[in-house]
């Protein structure tokens, strides 16, 4: 029965990222037992033999869970637990007390200090693993709830921006355009100001729409990549004289199905176009997307001033490389002084 329970626990953990567990225990035998046992079950384990060193280790790298001996030499585990809970970076990390004390009063004190659970010695492997897994699952659920609340707040902000600011900008631009077209008696100076006002409203409206994508990433899932590129180039063309060319070939839907890859490719395109407009002073910018059932590529070309792609820092190059690496994209950049820049992104499509 014990072996089958342990095997089931291991099976349940397969495919999950290894959790980082910090064990604070002064007894060398118990510490060795816990470290070997947790490692055997796939956890990453760090060990400390004093409360102070354990707190330092937690602050250096926040663990997913802490096993804390309630009685430490010259230290009180209850005090250490309270210290952890007073730290804004560590307060949400679940703490499980381990103790040889089995009386109810000790357990009550442990929970009052902020512990999530209490395990008594002698240790039972299946009990320890079950308690740890339970707390990690609770922690994951709470994080999901927190993320959901944050997403809901983003949605609210996006709706407010769309309903108020975007509509105001649209009305402002429409009014300026109407006055410019309808009233033929306007002076040249006033006509020029109305035209400038209309242009500014269109730039602000385009940039507001881009901002909505930043705070409402779910909209990426519901918008085709060709439309994303069209919106991107419209936003930048409103503030530059550069000519944009967009060319999309074949099976665009193959990219749309993978939201992580789609987001990464879009962000790289956004960064590349931004660089071409702001830093390269390009007059012509080409964005070409080619997708098939098995592979895809994005090519961004400009005729700007160019730069040394290997020595230049900043300009979002590091961000583009990191986004590509995180989503298994092939990334390359070629740039020649006064001859322009080429950014290539490639990927294999899941069969």
C-alpha positions in Angstrom: 0.0 0.0 0.0 2.8 2.4 0.9 4.8 1.7 -2.3 1.7 2.1 -4.5 0.8 5.5 -2.8 4.4 6.7 -3.4 4.3 5.6 -7.0 1.0 7.4 -7.5 2.5 10.6 -6.0 5.5 10.4 -8.4 3.1 9.8 -11.4 1.0 12.9 -10.4 4.2 15.0 -10.4 5.4 14.0 -13.8 5.3 16.9 -16.3 5.2 19.5 -13.5 8.2 21.8 -13.0 10.3 20.8 -10.1 9.4 22.8 -7.0 12.2 24.5 -4.9 11.9 23.4 -1.3 14.0 25.0 1.5 14.5 22.7 4.5 15.5 24.4 7.8 16.5 21.6 10.2 19.4 21.5 12.7 19.5 17.7 13.1 22.0 16.4 10.5 20.3 12.9 10.3 16.9 14.3 9.7 18.2 16.9 7.3 20.0 14.2 5.2 16.8 12.0 5.3 14.6 14.8 4.1 17.0 16.0 1.4 17.5 12.6 -0.1 13.8 11.7 0.1 12.6 15.0 -1.5 15.3 14.8 -4.2 14.2 11.3 -5.0 10.7 12.6 -5.6 12.0 15.2 -8.1 12.1 18.3 -5.9 14.9 20.8 -5.9 16.2 21.0 -2.3 18.2 23.5 -0.4 19.2 23.0 3.2 19.9 25.2 6.2 20.8 24.2 9.7 19.9 27.5 11.4 16.9 29.8 11.2 19.0 32.8 10.3 20.8 31.1 7.4 17.4 29.7 6.3 15.9 33.2 6.1 19.0 34.5 4.2 18.6 31.6 1.7 14.9 32.3 1.2 15.6 36.0 0.6 18.3 35.2 -1.8 16.0 33.0 -3.8 12.4 32.7 -2.9 11.4 29.0 -2.5 8.1 27.4 -3.4 7.8 25.8 0.1 9.6 25.8 3.4 10.0 22.9 5.8 10.9 24.4 9.2 11.8 22.7 12.4 9.9 24.2 15.2 12.8 23.8 17.6 16.2 25.1 16.5 19.3 25.5 18.7 19.4 29.1 20.2 16.4 29.9 18.0 12.7 29.6 18.1 11.1 28.2 14.9 7.9 30.1 15.7 9.9 33.4 15.6 11.6 32.4 12.4 8.2 31.7 10.9 6.9 35.1 11.9 10.0 36.7 10.4 9.3 35.0 7.1 5.7 36.1 7.2 6.7 39.7 7.9 8.8 39.7 4.7 6.7 41.0 1.8 8.6 38.8 -0.7 8.2 35.6 1.4 4.8 36.0 3.2 2.9 33.9 0.7 5.4 31.0 0.7 3.8 28.0 2.5 5.6 26.9 5.7 5.2 23.4 7.1 6.5 22.9 10.6 8.3 19.6 11.4 8.5 18.7 15.0 8.8 16.0 17.6 6.2 17.8 19.6 2.8 16.1 19.2 0.7 18.1 21.7 -2.2 20.1 20.5 -0.9 23.4 22.0 2.4 23.2 20.0 0.4 22.7 16.8 -1.9 25.6 17.6 1.1 27.9 18.2 2.6 26.8 14.9 -0.6 27.7 13.0 -0.8 31.0 14.8 2.7 31.8 13.7 1.6 31.5 10.1 2.4 27.8 9.2 0.1 26.1 6.7 0.6 22.5 8.0 2.3 20.6 10.8 4.2 17.3 10.5 5.3 15.3 13.5 8.3 13.1 13.9 9.1 10.2 13.3 8.6 11.0 9.6 6.4 9.0 7.3 7.5 9.5 3.7 4.1 9.2 2.1 2.6 11.7 4.6 5.4 14.3 4.0 5.0 14.0 0.2 1.2 14.2 0.4 1.3 17.3 2.6 3.9 19.0 0.4 2.0 18.3 -2.7 -1.2 19.5 -1.2 0.3 22.8 -0.2 1.9 23.3 -3.6 -1.4 22.6 -5.3 -3.1 25.1 -3.0 -0.4 27.6 -3.8 -0.8 27.1 -7.5 -4.5 27.6 -7.3 -4.1 30.8 -5.3 -1.6 32.1 -7.9 -4.1 31.2 -10.7 -6.8 33.2 -8.8 -4.5 36.1 -8.4 -3.6 36.0 -12.1 -7.3 35.9 -12.9 -8.1 38.9 -10.8 -5.2 40.8 -12.5 -6.5 39.9 -15.9 -10.0 41.1 -15.0 -8.5 44.4 -13.9 -6.7 44.7 -17.2 -9.9 44.0 -19.1 -11.6 46.7 -17.1 -8.9 49.2 -17.9 -9.0 48.2 -21.5 -12.7 48.7 -21.7 -12.5 52.1 -20.0 -9.8 53.2 -22.4 -11.8 52.1 -25.4 -15.1 53.5 -24.2 -13.8 56.9 -23.1 -10.3 57.9 -24.3 -10.5 56.2 -27.7 -14.0 57.4 -28.5 -13.0 60.9 -27.4 -10.0 60.9 -29.8 -12.2 59.6 -32.6 -14.8 62.3 -32.1 -12.1 65.0 -31.9 -10.5 63.8 -35.1 -13.9 63.6 -36.9 -14.9 67.0 -35.8 -11.6 68.6 -37.0 -11.9 66.8 -40.3 -15.5 67.9 -40.8 -14.7 71.6 -40.1 -11.8 71.4 -42.4 -13.9 70.0 -45.3 -17.2 71.7 -44.8 -16.3 75.3 -43.9 -14.6 76.7 -47.0 -14.3 80.2 -45.4 -11.6 79.2 -43.0 -8.3 81.0 -43.2 -5.2 79.1 -44.4 -3.7 79.3 -40.9 -6.8 77.9 -39.2 -7.2 75.2 -41.9 -3.6 74.1 -41.3 -4.2 74.0 -37.5 -7.3 71.9 -38.0 -5.5 69.5 -40.3 -2.7 69.2 -37.7 -5.3 68.6 -35.0 -6.8 65.8 -37.1 -3.3 64.2 -37.7 -2.5 64.3 -34.0 -5.8 62.7 -33.1 -5.1 59.9 -35.6 -1.6 59.3 -34.2 -3.0 59.3 -30.6 -5.8 56.9 -31.6 -3.4 54.5 -33.3 -1.1 54.5 -30.3 -4.0 54.0 -28.0 -5.0 50.9 -29.9 -1.4 49.6 -29.6 -1.6 50.3 -25.9 -4.7 48.2 -25.6 -2.8 45.3 -27.0 -0.2 45.7 -24.3 -2.7 45.6 -21.4 -5.2 43.3 -23.0 -3.0 40.5 -24.6 -6.1 38.2 -25.1 -7.0 40.4 -28.0 -4.0 38.9 -29.8 -5.8 35.5 -29.8 -8.9 37.0 -31.5 -7.1 39.0 -34.2 -5.5 37.6 -37.3 -1.8 38.2 -37.7 -2.3 40.1 -41.0 -4.6 42.5 -39.1 -2.1 42.8 -36.3 0.6 43.8 -38.8 -1.8 46.2 -40.5 -2.6 47.9 -37.2 1.1 48.0 -36.3 2.2 49.7 -39.5 -0.8 52.1 -39.4 0.3 53.2 -35.9 3.8 53.9 -37.0 3.0 55.4 -40.4 1.0 58.1 -38.7 4.2 59.5 -37.2 6.7 58.9 -40.0 7.0 59.5 -43.8 8.3 56.0 -44.3 6.6 53.7 -46.8 5.4 50.4 -45.3 5.0 47.2 -47.4 3.2 44.2 -45.9 3.2 40.8 -47.6 1.7 37.7 -46.2 1.8 34.3 -47.9 0.0 31.0 -47.4 -1.3 29.5 -44.2 -1.4 32.4 -41.7 -3.8 30.3 -39.5 -0.9 28.0 -38.6 0.7 30.8 -36.7 -2.6 32.0 -35.1 -3.1 28.6 -33.4 0.0 28.9 -31.3 -0.7 32.0 -29.1 2.8 32.0 -27.4 4.6 31.9 -30.7 2.2 34.4 -32.3 2.8 36.8 -29.4 6.5 36.4 -29.6 6.6 37.0 -33.4 4.3 40.0 -33.1 6.5 41.6 -30.4 9.6 41.0 -32.5 7.9 42.6 -35.4 6.8 45.5 -33.2 10.4 46.0 -31.9 11.9 45.7 -35.4 9.5 48.3 -37.0 10.0 50.6 -34.0 13.8 50.5 -34.5 13.5 51.1 -38.3 11.4 54.2 -37.6 13.1 55.7 -34.6 16.7 54.8 -35.0 17.3 53.9 -38.6 15.4 56.7 -40.2 14.3 54.3 -42.9 12.3 55.5 -45.9 11.0 52.0 -46.9 10.1 49.2 -44.4 9.0 45.8 -45.6 7.3 43.2 -43.4 7.0 39.8 -45.0 5.3 36.8 -43.3 5.4 33.3 -44.9 3.6 30.4 -43.3 2.9 26.8 -44.3 1.6 23.8 -42.5 5.1 22.9 -41.5 7.2 26.0 -41.1 7.0 29.8 -41.0 9.2 32.9 -41.3 9.1 36.6 -40.7 11.4 39.0 -42.5 11.6 42.7 -41.7 13.8 44.8 -44.0 14.5 48.6 -44.0 16.8 50.9 -46.0 17.9 52.9 -42.9 21.3 53.9 -41.6 22.2 50.4 -40.3 24.4 49.5 -37.3 26.8 46.9 -36.0 24.3 44.2 -34.9 26.9 42.5 -32.7 28.3 45.5 -30.9 25.3 47.7 -30.6 23.5 47.5 -27.2 19.9 48.5 -26.6 17.5 49.1 -29.4 15.5 46.1 -28.2 17.9 43.6 -29.8 18.3 41.7 -26.6 14.5 41.6 -26.1 14.0 40.2 -29.6 16.7 37.5 -29.0 15.2 36.5 -25.6 11.7 36.3 -27.0 12.9 34.1 -29.8 14.8 31.8 -27.5 11.9 31.5 -25.1 9.6 30.2 -27.8 12.1 28.2 -29.9 12.3 30.6 -32.7 15.3 31.0 -35.0 16.5 34.6 -34.9 19.1 36.5 -37.0 19.8 40.1 -37.7 22.0 41.5 -40.4 22.8 45.2 -40.7 25.2 47.2 -42.8 26.1 50.9 -42.2 24.0 53.1 -44.6 22.6 50.0 -46.3 19.8 48.9 -44.0 18.9 46.1 -41.7 17.3 42.6 -42.1 15.7 40.8 -39.2 14.7 37.1 -39.8 12.6 34.9 -37.5 11.9 31.3 -38.4 10.0 28.4 -36.8 8.8 24.9 -37.3 5.0 24.3 -37.2 3.7 21.5 -35.0 2.3 18.7 -37.1 
